[in-house]
Structures are given as structure tokens and as C-alpha cells.
Amino acid sequence: QVQLVESGGGLVQPGGSLRLSCAASGTIFSIYTMAWYRQAPGKQREWVATITSTLTTFYVDSVKGRFTISRDNAKNTVYLQMNSLKPEDTAVYYCNRKPDTWGQGTQVTVSS
């Protein structure tokens, strides 16, 4: 009985920042690799970032240098800090526990 709940989405201007959070329950959080994905309207779901149990991180090229994934195992939470946001970042962002568990998503809209 694993649940992932995303929060922190919203409307921001281009160049702005948001921090997304994903709170996990019903799991031994610290041993799992966690990831963020996003899905824009009319597009397929896209992998964005991953953080392993040993804090190794990976990013899709389009967000490198702008986004940072992190985790706080004491809080059972993974974060996605998003800086220098672009309209192309507009999407529903989903938290994922590898390999098979997803949150409900949180909307991020980047627009002036």
C-alpha cells in the first residue's frame, strides 16, 4: 500500500522558480530510486530526473543546469527544484517510485 502525493505546482512567469514535493507513505522510502516525469498536453510522458538511494542524480538534457532533484529520507520526500522556467516546461509533473508506483500529478504552468 504505497502512496505518492505531489504538491507545489502552480502558475509562474518565464524565468521563475517552483519547488515540487512528493511525499511517500507505506514504503521503505530510503532504499528506492525515485524519479520525476512530466506530460504536456498532447505529448507522451517524458522522464525528467532521477535520484538513487545513494544520491546519484540524472537529468534529461533539456533541464540540466536548471532543475535539481533531491530527497529527504527522514521526511520520506523527494523534491524537484525548478529554476529558470520556460513555457516548454508546462506540464503535469508526476512522482515515480521505481519501477511501478506513481503519484497523481501536479500541474506546472509557465506563462506570462
Residue pairs with C-beta under 8 A, 6 or more apart in sequence:
1 26
2 24
2 25
2 26
2 27
2 97
2 101
3 24
3 25
3 26
3 103
4 22
4 23
4 24
4 95
4 96
4 97
4 101
4 102
4 103
5 22
5 23
5 25
5 95
5 103
5 104
6 20
6 21
6 22
6 93
6 94
6 95
6 103
6 104
6 105
6 106
7 20
7 21
7 22
7 23
7 106
8 18
8 19
8 20
8 21
8 106
9 18
9 20
9 93
9 106
9 107
9 108
10 18
10 107
10 108
10 109
11 109
11 110
11 111
12 18
12 85
12 108
12 109
12 110
13 85
13 110
13 111
13 112
14 85
14 86
14 87
14 110
14 111
14 112
15 84
15 85
16 85
16 110
17 81
17 82
17 83
17 84
17 85
18 82
18 85
18 108
19 79
19 80
19 81
19 82
20 36
20 79
20 80
20 82
20 93
20 95
20 106
20 108
21 77
21 78
21 79
22 34
22 36
22 77
22 78
22 79
22 80
22 95
22 103
23 75
23 76
23 77
24 34
24 76
24 77
24 78
24 97
25 76
27 76
27 97
27 101
29 73
29 76
30 53
30 73
31 53
32 53
32 97
32 98
33 50
33 51
33 52
33 53
33 97
33 98
34 50
34 51
34 69
34 71
34 78
34 95
34 96
34 97
34 98
35 47
35 48
35 49
35 50
35 51
35 69
35 95
35 96
35 98
36 48
36 49
36 50
36 69
36 78
36 80
36 93
36 94
36 95
36 96
37 45
37 46
37 47
37 48
37 93
37 94
37 96
38 45
38 46
38 48
38 89
38 91
38 92
38 93
38 94
38 108
39 45
39 46
39 91
39 92
39 94
39 105
40 46
40 90
40 91
40 92
43 91
45 94
46 60
46 91
47 60
48 59
48 60
48 63
48 67
48 80
48 93
49 57
49 58
49 59
49 60
49 63
49 67
49 69
49 80
50 57
50 58
50 59
50 69
50 98
51 57
51 69
51 70
51 71
51 78
55 71
57 68
57 69
59 67
59 69
62 88
63 82
63 89
66 82
66 83
66 84
66 85
67 80
67 81
67 82
67 83
68 79
68 80
68 81
68 83
69 78
69 79
69 80
69 81
70 78
70 79
70 81
71 77
71 78
71 79
72 78
72 79
78 95
80 93
82 89
82 108
85 108
85 110
86 110
87 110
87 111
88 110
89 108
89 110
90 108
90 109
90 110
90 111
91 107
91 108
92 105
92 106
92 107
92 108
93 105
93 106
93 107
93 108
94 102
94 103
94 104
94 105
95 102
95 103
96 102
96 103
